[in-house]
């Protein structure tokens, strides 16, 4: 989520676009909104099945994790493929993932548990996957809160150290997904494999730079 890198002008992408037209960042925002819009459309047109709260919870949680992983893929794409123009999309997808995480948390705590403090505390104390999910969300909160240029200027080098928490958040979210699933583990395995690949790409780059 590094906003220090400015979006290049359209000419720098090799595409001649008139002012005010779509930019990669606007397209990214539109794409990140599609799962929520699709969920709302399904709910309005045909409903969400016998357990709509469960469907909303799972959909928002899965897309939150996917968008966080997508944000982590931006830096390897910039470094290894030379795609400098994608750099601002790291923050865009990261904040979108946090937005879905907020919807996920709100669905569980408000729609499912009715903001019943006793029920929430019982879930947190008795269900490991809830603890992992809450820890992942807690790690994301300071990242979203410090995603502005003003925060970067204020925190300096500490900003980079703080935002490494995104890897912890992603790992906890993958663990949350694993523990939550009761039958088909393939989506969680895929998410875990993607995270491992991204961490491997990060380590390989650091090794290359140190050589």
Buried (B, 14 or more C-beta within 10 A) or exposed (E): BBBEBEBBEBEEBEEEEEEEEEBBBEEBBEBBEEBBEEBEEBEEEEEBEEEBBBBBBBBBBBBBBBBBBBBBBBBBBBBEEEBBBBBBBBBBBBBBBBBBBBBBBBBBBEBBBEEEEEEBEEBEEEEEBBBBBBBBBEBBBEBBEBBEEEBBEEBEEEBEEBBEBBBBBBBBBBBBBBBBBEEEEEBBBBBBEBBEBBBEBBEEBEEEEEE
